[in-house]
């Protein structure tokens, strides 16, 4: 993972929320693209509704996972035999 890959994810239209999984096992959810800023070697993440923030080195990002819209997945439709 590098700055340009994260910048691409943050600039997609429409924006889709995602979760960063770190090598430490920690995870950060990004619901607003304006709260994450790719820097040269790490990602600045502002924690909403607080005065907290964190810097995450790109080397410690193990995975980027899309977060759903909060609705449960639909059950697959069954085909009627006939």
N, CA, C and O atoms as a CHARMM CRD file, in Angstrom:
* protein
*
  328
    1    1 UNK  N      0.84900  -1.17300   0.00000 PROA 1      0.00000
    2    1 UNK  CA     0.00000   0.00000   0.00000 PROA 1      0.00000
    3    1 UNK  C      0.89100   1.23100   0.00000 PROA 1      0.00000
    4    1 UNK  O      1.88400   1.28900   0.72500 PROA 1      0.00000
    5    2 UNK  N      0.53300   2.21400  -0.81500 PROA 2      0.00000
    6    2 UNK  CA     1.29900   3.46400  -0.85000 PROA 2      0.00000
    7    2 UNK  C      0.34600   4.65100  -0.95400 PROA 2      0.00000
    8    2 UNK  O     -0.87000   4.47700  -1.02700 PROA 2      0.00000
    9    3 UNK  N      0.91000   5.85500  -0.95900 PROA 3      0.00000
   10    3 UNK  CA     0.10500   7.08300  -0.95200 PROA 3      0.00000
   11    3 UNK  C     -0.80200   7.18200  -2.17200 PROA 3      0.00000
   12    3 UNK  O     -1.96500   7.56300  -2.04000 PROA 3      0.00000
   13    4 UNK  N     -0.29600   6.84700  -3.35300 PROA 4      0.00000
   14    4 UNK  CA    -1.11500   6.99300  -4.56200 PROA 4      0.00000
   15    4 UNK  C     -2.29500   6.02000  -4.56500 PROA 4      0.00000
   16    4 UNK  O     -3.38000   6.37800  -5.02100 PROA 4      0.00000
   17    5 UNK  N     -2.10600   4.80200  -4.06600 PROA 5      0.00000
   18    5 UNK  CA    -3.21300   3.84600  -3.98700 PROA 5      0.00000
   19    5 UNK  C     -4.28700   4.33300  -3.01500 PROA 5      0.00000
   20    5 UNK  O     -5.47900   4.23200  -3.30700 PROA 5      0.00000
   21    6 UNK  N     -3.87400   4.85800  -1.86700 PROA 6      0.00000
   22    6 UNK  CA    -4.84300   5.37300  -0.90500 PROA 6      0.00000
   23    6 UNK  C     -5.52800   6.62800  -1.42400 PROA 6      0.00000
   24    6 UNK  O     -6.72500   6.81300  -1.20500 PROA 6      0.00000
   25    7 UNK  N     -4.79800   7.47600  -2.09500 PROA 7      0.00000
   26    7 UNK  CA    -5.38900   8.68600  -2.67300 PROA 7      0.00000
   27    7 UNK  C     -6.46700   8.30900  -3.67900 PROA 7      0.00000
   28    7 UNK  O     -7.51900   8.94600  -3.73300 PROA 7      0.00000
   29    8 UNK  N     -6.20800   7.27800  -4.47400 PROA 8      0.00000
   30    8 UNK  CA    -7.18900   6.80000  -5.45300 PROA 8      0.00000
   31    8 UNK  C     -8.46300   6.30700  -4.76300 PROA 8      0.00000
   32    8 UNK  O     -9.56900   6.60200  -5.21600 PROA 8      0.00000
   33    9 UNK  N     -8.31000   5.56400  -3.68300 PROA 9      0.00000
   34    9 UNK  CA    -9.46600   5.06500  -2.92800 PROA 9      0.00000
   35    9 UNK  C    -10.26400   6.22700  -2.33900 PROA 9      0.00000
   36    9 UNK  O    -11.49500   6.21600  -2.36800 PROA 9      0.00000
   37   10 UNK  N     -9.56900   7.21900  -1.80800 PROA 10     0.00000
   38   10 UNK  CA   -10.23400   8.35800  -1.17000 PROA 10     0.00000
   39   10 UNK  C    -10.93100   9.27300  -2.17400 PROA 10     0.00000
   40   10 UNK  O    -11.89700   9.94800  -1.81700 PROA 10     0.00000
   41   11 UNK  N    -10.46000   9.31100  -3.42700 PROA 11     0.00000
   42   11 UNK  CA   -11.02500  10.21300  -4.43100 PROA 11     0.00000
   43   11 UNK  C    -12.08500   9.57300  -5.31000 PROA 11     0.00000
   44   11 UNK  O    -12.62200  10.23800  -6.19700 PROA 11     0.00000
   45   12 UNK  N    -12.40400   8.30200  -5.09100 PROA 12     0.00000
   46   12 UNK  CA   -13.42700   7.64400  -5.91300 PROA 12     0.00000
   47   12 UNK  C    -14.77300   8.32000  -5.72800 PROA 12     0.00000
   48   12 UNK  O    -15.12200   8.76500  -4.63500 PROA 12     0.00000
   49   13 UNK  N    -15.53000   8.38700  -6.83400 PROA 13     0.00000
   50   13 UNK  CA   -16.88200   8.94200  -6.80600 PROA 13     0.00000
   51   13 UNK  C    -17.85700   7.86400  -7.22200 PROA 13     0.00000
   52   13 UNK  O    -17.66800   7.28000  -8.28900 PROA 13     0.00000
   53   14 UNK  N    -18.86100   7.56800  -6.47300 PROA 14     0.00000
   54   14 UNK  CA   -19.10200   8.06700  -5.12600 PROA 14     0.00000
   55   14 UNK  C    -18.14900   7.40000  -4.13900 PROA 14     0.00000
   56   14 UNK  O    -17.68100   6.28200  -4.35800 PROA 14     0.00000
   57   15 UNK  N    -17.87600   8.10200  -3.06300 PROA 15     0.00000
   58   15 UNK  CA   -16.97700   7.56900  -2.03900 PROA 15     0.00000
   59   15 UNK  C    -17.62200   6.36700  -1.36700 PROA 15     0.00000
   60   15 UNK  O    -18.81300   6.39000  -1.05500 PROA 15     0.00000
   61   16 UNK  N    -16.83800   5.31400  -1.14400 PROA 16     0.00000
   62   16 UNK  CA   -17.32000   4.14000  -0.42100 PROA 16     0.00000
   63   16 UNK  C    -16.47300   3.98800   0.83800 PROA 16     0.00000
   64   16 UNK  O    -15.24500   3.92600   0.77300 PROA 16     0.00000
   65   17 UNK  N    -17.14600   3.93000   1.97800 PROA 17     0.00000
   66   17 UNK  CA   -16.44500   3.77800   3.25200 PROA 17     0.00000
   67   17 UNK  C    -15.61500   2.49600   3.24400 PROA 17     0.00000
   68   17 UNK  O    -15.97900   1.51000   2.60300 PROA 17     0.00000
   69   18 UNK  N    -14.48600   2.52600   3.96900 PROA 18     0.00000
   70   18 UNK  CA   -13.62300   1.34800   4.01700 PROA 18     0.00000
   71   18 UNK  C    -12.96200   1.23200   5.38400 PROA 18     0.00000
   72   18 UNK  O    -12.94300   2.17600   6.17400 PROA 18     0.00000
   73   19 UNK  N    -12.42500   0.05200   5.63500 PROA 19     0.00000
   74   19 UNK  CA   -11.73700  -0.25500   6.89000 PROA 19     0.00000
   75   19 UNK  C    -10.29600  -0.60300   6.57300 PROA 19     0.00000
   76   19 UNK  O    -10.01600  -1.39000   5.66800 PROA 19     0.00000
   77   20 UNK  N     -9.38700  -0.00900   7.32700 PROA 20     0.00000
   78   20 UNK  CA    -7.96900  -0.35100   7.21300 PROA 20     0.00000
   79   20 UNK  C     -7.62900  -1.36600   8.29100 PROA 20     0.00000
   80   20 UNK  O     -7.85700  -1.10700   9.47300 PROA 20     0.00000
   81   21 UNK  N     -7.09900  -2.49300   7.91500 PROA 21     0.00000
   82   21 UNK  CA    -6.60800  -3.49300   8.86300 PROA 21     0.00000
   83   21 UNK  C     -5.09900  -3.34400   8.92900 PROA 21     0.00000
   84   21 UNK  O     -4.42200  -3.31000   7.90100 PROA 21     0.00000
   85   22 UNK  N     -4.57500  -3.25300  10.14900 PROA 22     0.00000
   86   22 UNK  CA    -3.14400  -3.06300  10.32800 PROA 22     0.00000
   87   22 UNK  C     -2.47800  -4.36900  10.74100 PROA 22     0.00000
   88   22 UNK  O     -3.14600  -5.29800  11.19500 PROA 22     0.00000
   89   23 UNK  N     -1.17500  -4.43400  10.58500 PROA 23     0.00000
   90   23 UNK  CA    -0.42700  -5.63600  10.95300 PROA 23     0.00000
   91   23 UNK  C     -0.50200  -5.90300  12.45400 PROA 23     0.00000
   92   23 UNK  O     -0.28700  -7.03400  12.88900 PROA 23     0.00000
   93   24 UNK  N     -0.80200  -4.88200  13.24600 PROA 24     0.00000
   94   24 UNK  CA    -0.92200  -5.04200  14.70400 PROA 24     0.00000
   95   24 UNK  C     -2.25300  -5.66700  15.09900 PROA 24     0.00000
   96   24 UNK  O     -2.43600  -6.07400  16.24700 PROA 24     0.00000
   97   25 UNK  N     -3.19700  -5.74500  14.13500 PROA 25     0.00000
   98   25 UNK  CA    -4.52300  -6.25300  14.43600 PROA 25     0.00000
   99   25 UNK  C     -5.53400  -5.13100  14.63800 PROA 25     0.00000
  100   25 UNK  O     -6.73900  -5.38100  14.67300 PROA 25     0.00000
  101   26 UNK  N     -5.05200  -3.89600  14.77100 PROA 26     0.00000
  102   26 UNK  CA    -5.94800  -2.75000  14.90400 PROA 26     0.00000
  103   26 UNK  C     -6.66000  -2.50400  13.58300 PROA 26     0.00000
  104   26 UNK  O     -6.21600  -2.95300  12.52700 PROA 26     0.00000
  105   27 UNK  N     -7.77500  -1.78300  13.66100 PROA 27     0.00000
  106   27 UNK  CA    -8.52000  -1.42700  12.45600 PROA 27     0.00000
  107   27 UNK  C     -9.06700  -0.00900  12.61200 PROA 27     0.00000
  108   27 UNK  O     -9.44800   0.40500  13.70700 PROA 27     0.00000
  109   28 UNK  N     -9.10000   0.71900  11.51100 PROA 28     0.00000
  110   28 UNK  CA    -9.66400   2.06600  11.47500 PROA 28     0.00000
  111   28 UNK  C    -10.67100   2.12700  10.34900 PROA 28     0.00000
  112   28 UNK  O    -10.38900   1.71200   9.22500 PROA 28     0.00000
  113   29 UNK  N    -11.86200   2.65100  10.65900 PROA 29     0.00000
  114   29 UNK  CA   -12.88700   2.81100   9.64300 PROA 29     0.00000
  115   29 UNK  C    -12.88300   4.24700   9.14200 PROA 29     0.00000
  116   29 UNK  O    -12.87000   5.19200   9.93100 PROA 29     0.00000
  117   30 UNK  N    -12.89400   4.39900   7.83600 PROA 30     0.00000
  118   30 UNK  CA   -12.89500   5.70700   7.19900 PROA 30     0.00000
  119   30 UNK  C    -14.26200   5.88900   6.53800 PROA 30     0.00000
  120   30 UNK  O    -14.55500   5.26700   5.51600 PROA 30     0.00000
  121   31 UNK  N    -15.10100   6.75500   7.13700 PROA 31     0.00000
  122   31 UNK  CA   -16.44100   7.01000   6.61200 PROA 31     0.00000
  123   31 UNK  C    -16.51800   8.33900   5.86500 PROA 31     0.00000
  124   31 UNK  O    -17.49500   8.60600   5.16600 PROA 31     0.00000
  125   32 UNK  N    -15.49100   9.16800   6.01500 PROA 32     0.00000
  126   32 UNK  CA   -15.45900  10.47400   5.37300 PROA 32     0.00000
  127   32 UNK  C    -14.07000  10.65800   4.75400 PROA 32     0.00000
  128   32 UNK  O    -13.07100  10.60100   5.47000 PROA 32     0.00000
  129   33 UNK  N    -13.99100  10.87700   3.44000 PROA 33     0.00000
  130   33 UNK  CA   -12.67300  10.97600   2.80000 PROA 33     0.00000
  131   33 UNK  C    -11.86500  12.19100   3.25800 PROA 33     0.00000
  132   33 UNK  O    -10.65200  12.23000   3.05400 PROA 33     0.00000
  133   34 UNK  N    -12.50900  13.17100   3.86600 PROA 34     0.00000
  134   34 UNK  CA   -11.80200  14.36900   4.32100 PROA 34     0.00000
  135   34 UNK  C    -11.09500  14.16000   5.65500 PROA 34     0.00000
  136   34 UNK  O    -10.35700  15.03600   6.10700 PROA 34     0.00000
  137   35 UNK  N    -11.31200  13.01000   6.28800 PROA 35     0.00000
  138   35 UNK  CA   -10.68300  12.73700   7.57700 PROA 35     0.00000
  139   35 UNK  C     -9.43500  11.86900   7.44800 PROA 35     0.00000
  140   35 UNK  O     -8.84400  11.47800   8.45500 PROA 35     0.00000
  141   36 UNK  N     -9.03500  11.56700   6.21900 PROA 36     0.00000
  142   36 UNK  CA    -7.81600  10.78600   5.98400 PROA 36     0.00000
  143   36 UNK  C     -6.96600  11.52400   4.95500 PROA 36     0.00000
  144   36 UNK  O     -7.45000  11.90300   3.88800 PROA 36     0.00000
  145   37 UNK  N     -5.69000  11.72200   5.29100 PROA 37     0.00000
  146   37 UNK  CA    -4.79200  12.47700   4.40200 PROA 37     0.00000
  147   37 UNK  C     -3.54400  11.65200   4.12600 PROA 37     0.00000
  148   37 UNK  O     -2.75000  11.40900   5.03400 PROA 37     0.00000
  149   38 UNK  N     -3.36100  11.21500   2.87300 PROA 38     0.00000
  150   38 UNK  CA    -2.13600  10.49400   2.52200 PROA 38     0.00000
  151   38 UNK  C     -0.93800  11.43600   2.54000 PROA 38     0.00000
  152   38 UNK  O     -0.95500  12.48500   1.89600 PROA 38     0.00000
  153   39 UNK  N      0.09100  11.06200   3.27400 PROA 39     0.00000
  154   39 UNK  CA     1.33100  11.82900   3.32100 PROA 39     0.00000
  155   39 UNK  C      2.40400  11.01400   2.60000 PROA 39     0.00000
  156   39 UNK  O      2.07200  10.02500   1.94600 PROA 39     0.00000
  157   40 UNK  N      3.64400  11.38700   2.69500 PROA 40     0.00000
  158   40 UNK  CA     4.70000  10.70700   1.95700 PROA 40     0.00000
  159   40 UNK  C      4.85200   9.23900   2.37700 PROA 40     0.00000
  160   40 UNK  O      4.86600   8.35300   1.52300 PROA 40     0.00000
  161   41 UNK  N      4.96500   8.97700   3.67600 PROA 41     0.00000
  162   41 UNK  CA     5.22700   7.60800   4.12900 PROA 41     0.00000
  163   41 UNK  C      4.17700   7.05900   5.08500 PROA 41     0.00000
  164   41 UNK  O      4.28700   5.92500   5.55200 PROA 41     0.00000
  165   42 UNK  N      3.15800   7.86700   5.37500 PROA 42     0.00000
  166   42 UNK  CA     2.11200   7.40700   6.28800 PROA 42     0.00000
  167   42 UNK  C      0.80700   8.12800   6.02300 PROA 42     0.00000
  168   42 UNK  O      0.75700   9.12100   5.29800 PROA 42     0.00000
  169   43 UNK  N     -0.25600   7.60100   6.63100 PROA 43     0.00000
  170   43 UNK  CA    -1.59600   8.14100   6.46700 PROA 43     0.00000
  171   43 UNK  C     -2.02300   8.82000   7.75900 PROA 43     0.00000
  172   43 UNK  O     -1.94900   8.22300   8.83300 PROA 43     0.00000
  173   44 UNK  N     -2.46700  10.06300   7.65300 PROA 44     0.00000
  174   44 UNK  CA    -3.00900  10.80200   8.78800 PROA 44     0.00000
  175   44 UNK  C     -4.49800  10.50200   8.84700 PROA 44     0.00000
  176   44 UNK  O     -5.20300  10.66300   7.85100 PROA 44     0.00000
  177   45 UNK  N     -4.98600  10.06300  10.01500 PROA 45     0.00000
  178   45 UNK  CA    -6.41300   9.77900  10.19700 PROA 45     0.00000
  179   45 UNK  C     -6.91600  10.58200  11.38400 PROA 45     0.00000
  180   45 UNK  O     -6.40600  10.44500  12.49600 PROA 45     0.00000
  181   46 UNK  N     -7.92800  11.43000  11.14700 PROA 46     0.00000
  182   46 UNK  CA    -8.58100  12.17500  12.22000 PROA 46     0.00000
  183   46 UNK  C     -9.75500  11.33900  12.71400 PROA 46     0.00000
  184   46 UNK  O    -10.53900  10.82700  11.91500 PROA 46     0.00000
  185   47 UNK  N     -9.87600  11.20200  14.02600 PROA 47     0.00000
  186   47 UNK  CA   -10.96900  10.44000  14.62500 PROA 47     0.00000
  187   47 UNK  C    -12.16100  11.38900  14.77200 PROA 47     0.00000
  188   47 UNK  O    -12.04500  12.41100  15.44800 PROA 47     0.00000
  189   48 UNK  N    -13.31500  11.06900  14.14700 PROA 48     0.00000
  190   48 UNK  CA   -14.44900  11.98600  14.19000 PROA 48     0.00000
  191   48 UNK  C    -14.97500  12.21900  15.60300 PROA 48     0.00000
  192   48 UNK  O    -14.88200  11.34600  16.46600 PROA 48     0.00000
  193   49 UNK  N    -15.52300  13.39700  15.82100 PROA 49     0.00000
  194   49 UNK  CA   -16.15100  13.79600  17.09100 PROA 49     0.00000
  195   49 UNK  C    -15.19800  13.72300  18.27200 PROA 49     0.00000
  196   49 UNK  O    -15.62000  13.44100  19.39300 PROA 49     0.00000
  197   50 UNK  N    -13.93100  13.97200  18.03500 PROA 50     0.00000
  198   50 UNK  CA   -12.95000  13.98700  19.12000 PROA 50     0.00000
  199   50 UNK  C    -11.77100  14.86500  18.69700 PROA 50     0.00000
  200   50 UNK  O    -11.73100  15.37900  17.57900 PROA 50     0.00000
  201   51 UNK  N    -10.83700  15.02100  19.59000 PROA 51     0.00000
  202   51 UNK  CA    -9.60400  15.74600  19.27100 PROA 51     0.00000
  203   51 UNK  C     -8.46000  14.77300  19.02300 PROA 51     0.00000
  204   51 UNK  O     -7.29100  15.15400  19.09500 PROA 51     0.00000
  205   52 UNK  N     -8.78800  13.52500  18.73300 PROA 52     0.00000
  206   52 UNK  CA    -7.76800  12.49500  18.54400 PROA 52     0.00000
  207   52 UNK  C     -7.44800  12.32000  17.06100 PROA 52     0.00000
  208   52 UNK  O     -8.26800  12.61200  16.19000 PROA 52     0.00000
  209   53 UNK  N     -6.24600  11.84000  16.80200 PROA 53     0.00000
  210   53 UNK  CA    -5.79100  11.52600  15.46200 PROA 53     0.00000
  211   53 UNK  C     -4.70100  10.47600  15.56900 PROA 53     0.00000
  212   53 UNK  O     -4.17700  10.22000  16.65300 PROA 53     0.00000
  213   54 UNK  N     -4.36100   9.86900  14.43700 PROA 54     0.00000
  214   54 UNK  CA    -3.28500   8.87600  14.42000 PROA 54     0.00000
  215   54 UNK  C     -2.55300   8.95200  13.09200 PROA 54     0.00000
  216   54 UNK  O     -3.10100   9.40700  12.08800 PROA 54     0.00000
  217   55 UNK  N     -1.32000   8.50600  13.10300 PROA 55     0.00000
  218   55 UNK  CA    -0.51100   8.37600  11.89400 PROA 55     0.00000
  219   55 UNK  C     -0.23800   6.89900  11.68200 PROA 55     0.00000
  220   55 UNK  O      0.26800   6.22300  12.57800 PROA 55     0.00000
  221   56 UNK  N     -0.56700   6.39700  10.51000 PROA 56     0.00000
  222   56 UNK  CA    -0.39200   4.97400  10.20400 PROA 56     0.00000
  223   56 UNK  C      0.63200   4.83500   9.08400 PROA 56     0.00000
  224   56 UNK  O      0.37700   5.28900   7.96800 PROA 56     0.00000
  225   57 UNK  N      1.78500   4.22100   9.34900 PROA 57     0.00000
  226   57 UNK  CA     2.76000   3.98100   8.27400 PROA 57     0.00000
  227   57 UNK  C      2.17300   3.00900   7.23500 PROA 57     0.00000
  228   57 UNK  O      1.53000   2.02300   7.59500 PROA 57     0.00000
  229   58 UNK  N      2.39700   3.29600   5.96400 PROA 58     0.00000
  230   58 UNK  CA     1.86500   2.43600   4.90300 PROA 58     0.00000
  231   58 UNK  C      2.34400   0.99600   5.04000 PROA 58     0.00000
  232   58 UNK  O      1.62200   0.06900   4.67400 PROA 58     0.00000
  233   59 UNK  N      3.52900   0.79900   5.55300 PROA 59     0.00000
  234   59 UNK  CA     4.06100  -0.55800   5.72000 PROA 59     0.00000
  235   59 UNK  C      3.23700  -1.38800   6.69500 PROA 59     0.00000
  236   59 UNK  O      3.31000  -2.61700   6.67400 PROA 59     0.00000
  237   60 UNK  N      2.45200  -0.73300   7.55100 PROA 60     0.00000
  238   60 UNK  CA     1.65600  -1.45600   8.54600 PROA 60     0.00000
  239   60 UNK  C      0.21500  -1.69200   8.10300 PROA 60     0.00000
  240   60 UNK  O     -0.57000  -2.27000   8.85500 PROA 60     0.00000
  241   61 UNK  N     -0.14600  -1.25700   6.90300 PROA 61     0.00000
  242   61 UNK  CA    -1.49800  -1.51500   6.39700 PROA 61     0.00000
  243   61 UNK  C     -1.50000  -2.89400   5.75500 PROA 61     0.00000
  244   61 UNK  O     -0.85100  -3.12100   4.73400 PROA 61     0.00000
  245   62 UNK  N     -2.24000  -3.81200   6.37000 PROA 62     0.00000
  246   62 UNK  CA    -2.28200  -5.19000   5.88900 PROA 62     0.00000
  247   62 UNK  C     -3.40700  -5.40400   4.87300 PROA 62     0.00000
  248   62 UNK  O     -3.27000  -6.21900   3.96000 PROA 62     0.00000
  249   63 UNK  N     -4.52500  -4.67200   5.02900 PROA 63     0.00000
  250   63 UNK  CA    -5.66300  -4.86500   4.12800 PROA 63     0.00000
  251   63 UNK  C     -6.55200  -3.63800   4.13100 PROA 63     0.00000
  252   63 UNK  O     -6.60300  -2.88300   5.10300 PROA 63     0.00000
  253   64 UNK  N     -7.25500  -3.45600   3.01800 PROA 64     0.00000
  254   64 UNK  CA    -8.28700  -2.43000   2.89700 PROA 64     0.00000
  255   64 UNK  C     -9.57200  -3.16500   2.55900 PROA 64     0.00000
  256   64 UNK  O     -9.64500  -3.86700   1.55100 PROA 64     0.00000
  257   65 UNK  N    -10.59400  -3.00400   3.41000 PROA 65     0.00000
  258   65 UNK  CA   -11.85900  -3.72100   3.22900 PROA 65     0.00000
  259   65 UNK  C    -12.98600  -2.72600   3.02500 PROA 65     0.00000
  260   65 UNK  O    -13.07700  -1.73700   3.75300 PROA 65     0.00000
  261   66 UNK  N    -13.84100  -2.97200   2.05100 PROA 66     0.00000
  262   66 UNK  CA   -15.01600  -2.12800   1.84500 PROA 66     0.00000
  263   66 UNK  C    -15.99300  -2.36500   2.98700 PROA 66     0.00000
  264   66 UNK  O    -16.14800  -3.48900   3.46500 PROA 66     0.00000
  265   67 UNK  N    -16.64700  -1.29600   3.41800 PROA 67     0.00000
  266   67 UNK  CA   -17.67300  -1.39900   4.46100 PROA 67     0.00000
  267   67 UNK  C    -19.01000  -1.27000   3.76500 PROA 67     0.00000
  268   67 UNK  O    -19.20300  -0.37900   2.93900 PROA 67     0.00000
  269   68 UNK  N    -19.92800  -2.15000   4.09300 PROA 68     0.00000
  270   68 UNK  CA   -21.26000  -2.11400   3.48600 PROA 68     0.00000
  271   68 UNK  C    -22.03200  -0.88500   3.90900 PROA 68     0.00000
  272   68 UNK  O    -21.54900  -0.07100   4.69700 PROA 68     0.00000
  273   69 UNK  N    -23.23800  -0.75600   3.37900 PROA 69     0.00000
  274   69 UNK  CA   -24.06100   0.40700   3.66800 PROA 69     0.00000
  275   69 UNK  C    -24.91600   0.22900   4.91800 PROA 69     0.00000
  276   69 UNK  O    -25.77200   1.06900   5.19700 PROA 69     0.00000
  277   70 UNK  N    -24.70500  -0.83300   5.66900 PROA 70     0.00000
  278   70 UNK  CA   -25.45000  -1.04300   6.89900 PROA 70     0.00000
  279   70 UNK  C    -26.67100  -1.92200   6.74100 PROA 70     0.00000
  280   70 UNK  O    -27.30600  -2.28100   7.73300 PROA 70     0.00000
  281   71 UNK  N    -27.01000  -2.27300   5.52600 PROA 71     0.00000
  282   71 UNK  CA   -28.15800  -3.14900   5.29200 PROA 71     0.00000
  283   71 UNK  C    -27.67900  -4.59800   5.25000 PROA 71     0.00000
  284   71 UNK  O    -26.58700  -4.87800   4.75600 PROA 71     0.00000
  285   72 UNK  N    -28.49700  -5.51900   5.76800 PROA 72     0.00000
  286   72 UNK  CA   -28.09300  -6.92200   5.66600 PROA 72     0.00000
  287   72 UNK  C    -28.11300  -7.36700   4.20900 PROA 72     0.00000
  288   72 UNK  O    -28.91100  -6.86600   3.41800 PROA 72     0.00000
  289   73 UNK  N    -27.24500  -8.29900   3.85400 PROA 73     0.00000
  290   73 UNK  CA   -27.22200  -8.76400   2.45700 PROA 73     0.00000
  291   73 UNK  C    -28.52200  -9.46500   2.09600 PROA 73     0.00000
  292   73 UNK  O    -29.13700 -10.13200   2.92800 PROA 73     0.00000
  293   74 UNK  N    -28.93000  -9.30300   0.84700 PROA 74     0.00000
  294   74 UNK  CA   -30.15000  -9.96000   0.37800 PROA 74     0.00000
  295   74 UNK  C    -29.89000 -11.44300   0.17600 PROA 74     0.00000
  296   74 UNK  O    -28.80700 -11.85200  -0.24300 PROA 74     0.00000
  297   75 UNK  N    -30.90900 -12.23800   0.48600 PROA 75     0.00000
  298   75 UNK  CA   -30.81200 -13.66900   0.24800 PROA 75     0.00000
  299   75 UNK  C    -30.91900 -13.91400  -1.25600 PROA 75     0.00000
  300   75 UNK  O    -31.66300 -13.21900  -1.94800 PROA 75     0.00000
  301   76 UNK  N    -30.18200 -14.89200  -1.75800 PROA 76     0.00000
  302   76 UNK  CA   -30.27100 -15.17000  -3.19800 PROA 76     0.00000
  303   76 UNK  C    -31.67700 -15.63600  -3.56900 PROA 76     0.00000
  304   76 UNK  O    -32.33100 -16.33200  -2.79200 PROA 76     0.00000
  305   77 UNK  N    -32.13400 -15.25200  -4.75200 PROA 77     0.00000
  306   77 UNK  CA   -33.45600 -15.67400  -5.20600 PROA 77     0.00000
  307   77 UNK  C    -33.40000 -17.11700  -5.67100 PROA 77     0.00000
  308   77 UNK  O    -32.43700 -17.56500  -6.29300 PROA 77     0.00000
  309   78 UNK  N    -34.45000 -17.81400  -5.34900 PROA 78     0.00000
  310   78 UNK  CA   -34.54200 -19.21200  -5.80100 PROA 78     0.00000
  311   78 UNK  C    -35.35200 -19.25800  -7.09000 PROA 78     0.00000
  312   78 UNK  O    -36.34000 -18.54500  -7.26300 PROA 78     0.00000
  313   79 UNK  N    -34.91000 -20.09000  -7.95100 PROA 79     0.00000
  314   79 UNK  CA   -35.63200 -20.24100  -9.20400 PROA 79     0.00000
  315   79 UNK  C    -36.76500 -21.22300  -9.00100 PROA 79     0.00000
  316   79 UNK  O    -36.60900 -22.25500  -8.35000 PROA 79     0.00000
  317   80 UNK  N    -37.88800 -20.88900  -9.56000 PROA 80     0.00000
  318   80 UNK  CA   -39.03900 -21.79400  -9.46100 PROA 80     0.00000
  319   80 UNK  C    -38.90400 -22.88200 -10.51700 PROA 80     0.00000
  320   80 UNK  O    -38.51200 -22.64400 -11.65900 PROA 80     0.00000
  321   81 UNK  N    -39.23800 -24.05500 -10.08900 PROA 81     0.00000
  322   81 UNK  CA   -39.25200 -25.16000 -11.05700 PROA 81     0.00000
  323   81 UNK  C    -40.60800 -25.18200 -11.72100 PROA 81     0.00000
  324   81 UNK  O    -41.63800 -24.99300 -11.07400 PROA 81     0.00000
  325   82 UNK  N    -40.59700 -25.40600 -12.96400 PROA 82     0.00000
  326   82 UNK  CA   -41.91400 -25.37800 -13.58300 PROA 82     0.00000
  327   82 UNK  C    -42.01300 -26.04800 -14.85600 PROA 82     0.00000
  328   82 UNK  O    -43.08700 -26.07700 -15.45600 PROA 82     0.00000
